[in-house]
Amino acid sequence: MSTTAEACSLLDFDRSNMFEVLKNFPQQVREGIAIGSQAAYFHDSPRFPILVFSGMGGSAIAGDLLRCTLQGYGADDFAVLVNRGYNLPTGVNSSTAVIASSYSGNTEETLASYRAAQTKTKRLLCIATGGELKARAEADNVPVITIPCGLQPRCAVGYSFFPVLMTLLVHNAIAQSVSTSMFRAIHTLPEFLDAKAQEYAQPDSSNPAYNLAERLRGTIPVFYSSPTLEAVNLRWRGQIQENAKHLAFGNIIPEMNHNEVNSWVLPNDLLKRFSHVYLELPQSGQSRMNTRFSATKNVLNARAKQSLTVIAEGETLLEQLFSLLYLADWTSYWLALLNDQDPTEIADILALKAAMAANG
């Protein structure tokens, strides 16, 4: 364990002050909720069988969270499909609702999928800080949710997720039997995150995010979770990859029980470079999923350098999801500093974008 002085010196690598951005995330959630309470909505009826959420990277994770949150709360009013790419899923038609989400408003894949959606349906909604997406939507008379700018997209999930969730709730797209419990959970979430912000910002042994970063350092984490936590699993991988410049992978139980579980044999000289990290909700009684997690751990025990279990905290499902999400943000942040990396810097992503622009 590093001393507090050593840990504090790590902050020198945080040249763009992501520390303050992460610490202010609870306030971002409050603002996102407020924006969504009065946000734009689809021109047509709130009822639709399928919602396609189109975005990339930090913007797309909001769609994944929406899908997993609604699934976890038992909302079956419509299916949420997250679309990452230039085209739309097969079957989009006039009864399908489409949300195009781009934090900058200039993501080329999202702009292309927005243009494709215009030929399929009038049930369109955009969310952006500005850019070409907002300009096109306004010119096309498509409703736009405008969110604050100035952040890295991966640091703006409070702005990308809560306005969409709230506008769906406010406009009765979600059944009242479900929306009532979701409204209650949303109301308590910011204060819950306030306490987590204080805990995760401490660069010492009292901080579980810092401790976890130290344990993961020098290993390749592989995250396993249930389908309810699929978005959280994806978030852990993405944040460690982008913030810490550090390889990370993951999969979902039970699917990995039918393939990947059989792979932890070779190459045997590399297995001890990996960490197994199980992301779990608090257990309530016996279930087949609980049995599967236990069995998976028993089978894979000692196949990697270490096996870690991270259990969500909180009284509501929304608190549990965001306890893990926020822990991922902070763990990846501290891992970046332990890796002597600026967590904000994305040199390779920018180089790739420049290459695409030069050939565009």
N, C-alpha and C positions, 0 to 999 in steps of 0.2 A: 504494500500500500504506500503510495506517495504521501509525503507530508503536505500540510496545507500550503506551505510556502512554495513547494515544488509544483503543486497543482495550480496555484494562482499564477505562477510564471507561465503556465501553458496558455493563458489568455492572450499572450503576445502574438500567438498565431492567428487569433481571431481578428484579423485586420479590418473586417467590415462590420464587426460588432453584432454577430448573430446572437450573442448572449442576450442582449436586450430584446431582440425580436422574439426569442423563445420565451423569455420571462414575461413578456407582455401578451402572450397568447390568450390567457383568460379574457383580457379586455377585447382582443380581436373576436373572440367567440361572442361576447356581449354585443359588439357592434354588428356582427354578422346576423345575430338573432333580430336585432332592431331593423336592419335593412330588409330582412325577409318578411318582417311583420307588415311592411308596406310596399313590398316589391311588386314589380310587373308580373303578369301571368298570361298564359295562353289566351288568345282571343276567343277560341271556341270553348265548348263545354269542358268542365273539369274532369269528366269521365273519359277514360281511354283505356284500351286493353293492354297497350305496350308503351313504355317510355324508353326511348333510346337516348342515352347520355353520351354525347360525343366530345372527346377531349383527349389530351395527351399529358403524360407526366404528372406534374403536381396538380393540374386541373382535372385530370381523369380520376385521380384518387377520390375526389368528391363523389363521383358517380359510383365507385365501388363501395364507398361508405354508405351512400344512400341505399344501394341494393342490400347490403348486409344489415343495415339498421332496420329497414322495413321488414326484411325476412325475420330478423330476431324478434321483432315486436308482433309478428303474425299478420302483417298487412298483406293481404292478397288481392287488393283492388286492381292491381296491374303488375305486369312483369317489367323489371328494369334490366335493360341490356346496355352494357358499357361498350362503347365503340371507340377503338383506338386505330385510326387509319384514315385513309383518304375517302373510302367508300362507306356506304351504309350496309347494315345487315340485310340479307335477303328477306323480303316480305314486308318491308316498310311501305305503308300505304296511307290513304287519307285519314284513317282512323288512328294512326300512330302519332304519338307526341314525341317531339325531338327537342332536346336541349343541347345547344352548342356552347361549350365552355372553353374559353381561352383567357388566361389571366392577362396576358399582354394584348390580346385581341389580334395577334398577328401569326398565330400558329398555322402553318400552311396546311397540315392535315385537317385541322378543324374547319378552316375556311372552305376546303374542298368538300368536306362532308356537309357543311351548311348549304353550299350551292346544290349538292345532290338532294338534300332534304326538301329544298324549295320546289323541286319537280315532283315530289311525292305527297306532301302534306302541307296544310296551312297551320297545323298545330305546332308552331315553332316558338321557342324562347331562347334568348341568348344571355350569357353572363360573361362580363369582361370588365376590365378597367378602362378600356378605350380601344384604340387601334382600328384596324380595318374591319374586324367583326362588328364592333359597335356601329361604325359608320355605315356599313352595308345594311345592318338590321334596321337602323333608323330610316335609311332611304327606302327600305322595303316595307316599312310599317310593321316590323316584327318587334314584339315587346323585348326590352333589354333590362336586365338587372345590372346596374353599374356599381362596382365595388372599388374600394380604395386601392391606389397604386403604390409603387415604391418598394415592394417586397419581391423576393425570389418566389416564383410560383409554388414551390414546395413548402414555403413558409407561410402560405396564405390559405391553408385549408379551412380555417375558420370563416374566411370570406367566401370561399368557393362552395362550401358544403351547407352552412346554416341558412343562407338566403334561399337556396333551392328547397331545402326541407321545410322551412317555415312557409314559403309561398304555397307549397303543396298542402300543408296543414290548414292555412288560413282560408284557402279557396276550396276546402272540402274534397280534395282529391283522395284523401285517405279516410276510411270509415271512422265514424265518431267513436266507436268502441275501442279503436286503437289509438286514435289521435288524442284522446283524453289523457291516457297514460304517457304518451310522448310529450305532450305539453308540460306535464308535471316534471318529467325527467329533464327537459330543456331548462326549466326554471331553476333547478338545483345545480346544474352542471357548472356554471361559471365559478360559483363559490367553491365547489369541489376542486376545480382546477387551480384556484388561487392557492390553496394549501399545497398542491403538487408543485406549483411554480417555486415556492419557497424551498421545498425539499430538494428538487432536482437541480437547483441553481448553486447548491453548496459544493465547492470543489474539495470534498474531503470524504472520510469514511462513513459519514452519516447519510450520504446521498446514494441511493440504490442505482441511479443511472450512471454515476461515476464508477461505482464498484463494478457494475456489469460491463462497462466499457473496458475497464482494466482486465477483466476476465476474458473478454473476447479478443483483446489485442493479440496479434500474432497468429490468430486462428481464422479459419473461414467458417463463419456461422451458417448453419442450415436451419431454417425456421419451419416448424411443423405446427399446424393448428387445425381446428375444425372449420367447416365451411362458413359458420357464423363469423369467424374471425379472418376470413380470407382477405378482406380489405386491409385489416391490421397487419397480417402477414406480409402482404405486398408492400405496405408502408415501411415496415422494418427493413426489408431488403433495399427498397429504393433510397431510404434515408442514409443507410450505411454506405451504399454505393456512391451516392452523390455527395454527401457531406464528408464522409471519412475517406473517400477514394479507396475503398476497401471492398474486396469481393464478398458477396453474400448471396445465398440461394434459399429456396424454400419450396414447400409443397403442402398439400392438404391431406389430412386424414379424414375419411378412409381411403381415398384414391391411392395414396402412396403405399398402402398395405398390399396393393395388388400388383406392384411393380418395383418402385424404388427401394422398398425395404429389403429386397433381395440383392441390392447392388453394393451394400456396405461390406464388401469382401476384398475387392481389388480396385486399384493397385494398393497393396497392403502397406507400402512404404509411404503413402500419402495420407492414410486414414487418420493418423494422429495429428494432422494439421487442421482438422475440422472440429467444430463445436456443434453439438445438437442442442437446439433451443426450442423448447415446447411452450407455445403460447396457449394459455388455457383460461377459460372462464371458471369461476368458483363452482365446485361440484355441488350438486343438490341431489342426493340420493344416487342410486345405481342406474346406469344407463349403458346401452351398447357402446356409446362413444367413450364413456369413462373406461370401459373394459378394453376398448381398442387402444386408448392411450397407454394404459398400463401394460398391455401385451406388447405394444410397439417398443416401449422403453425396455422391457425385459429382453426382447430379441436383440435390440441394438446396444444394449449395455456393454460398455468397454470397447465398442467399435470405433469411437472417436476419442479425441483427447479428453473431452468432458461432455457431460450431459446436464443441461440447465433447464429448470422449469420456471416460467414467469407467469404468475397467476394475476389476473385482472383484479382491480380493487373497485369498490363503489357499491352503492345500494341498488342502482338502476342499471339496466343494460347499457344505456348511453354513457353513464359514468364509467362502466367497465371497459367499453370500447375505447373511450378517450383516455382512460388511465394508461392503457397499453400504447395508444397512439402517441400520447405526450411523452411517455417513457422512451419510445423509439426515437423521437426527435432529440431528446436530451442525451440519450446513450450514444447516438451517432455523432452528436456535437462533441461530447467528451472524447470519443474514439478518434475523431478528426484531430483534436489537439494532441492526444497521445501519439498520433501518427505524424506529428509535426506538419499538419495540413491546415490551411485556412478553410473552414467548413463552407464558406460562401462561394469560393472559387470553383468555376466549372469550365476550366480551360479546354478540355477535350470536347465538351458539348458545343462550346462556342466555335471551336475549329471545325467541327462537323457541320454546323449551321452555315459557316462561311463557305465551306466547300459546296454545300447544296446551293447556296445563293449564287456562287460563281458559275454553276452549271444549270441555272434555273431558267 
